C-alpha cells in the first residue's frame, strides 16, 4: 500500500470520525457528566468498535452482506433499537442534576468501554461506511502489513478524535456550560437519537 493511499484513507477516516453522530453525543455527555477518565475509556471503546468494523470489511463484509442480506437487515434493526434505548436513557435522566466529576466516583471503566463498543457497533454511519465506501478505497489484495497499517491508522484516528472531545468537555468551562443547559441538550439529543433509531429499525 502506497503512502499516498494510506494518507487518503486516513483523511477519509478523520472526516467520518468528526462528522456528528451518536458517538459524539455520548462522548460529550460522558466527559461533561463523569469526567476525563470515563470519557477516555468510552473513547477507547468507540475506537475498538471501529476497529472491529474495519477488520470485518477487510475480511469481506460487503461480500457477506451480498450473500446474506438478512444479516445486514438484522444488524440495522438491532442498531436502531440500541439507539432508541440510548435516546430514552438520555431523555429520562435529562432533569437530574449533574454530579461533580471531581468528587463523584465514576462508573466502572469497563462499563464505559463496553458502552463505547456497543454504541459504534450499532452506529449506522459505521455500518454504511465500512460495508460500502471503505471497501472501495482499500487495496484489492491487502498484505498482512497493509492490513496492520490500515487498522492501526483507523484506531488511532478514531481514539484521538474522541479523546480530544473528551479533553475539551471535561474541562471546567465547557462542563459548566453543559451543566447549565443539560436538561434541554439531553432531551433534544435523546429525542433525536430515538427518532434516528426508529427510522433505522423501520428501514
Buried (B, 14 or more C-beta within 10 A) or exposed (E): BEEEBBEEBBEBBBEBBBEEBBBBBBBBBBBBBBBBBBBBBBBBBBBBBBBBBBBBBBEEBBEBBEEEEEEBEEBBBBBBBBBBBBBBBBBEBBEEEBBEBEEEEBEEBEBBBBBBBBBBBBBBBBBBBBBEEBBEEBBEEBEEEBBEBBBEBBBEBBBBBBBEBBBBBBEEEBBEEBBEEBBEBBBBBBBBBBEBBBEBBEE
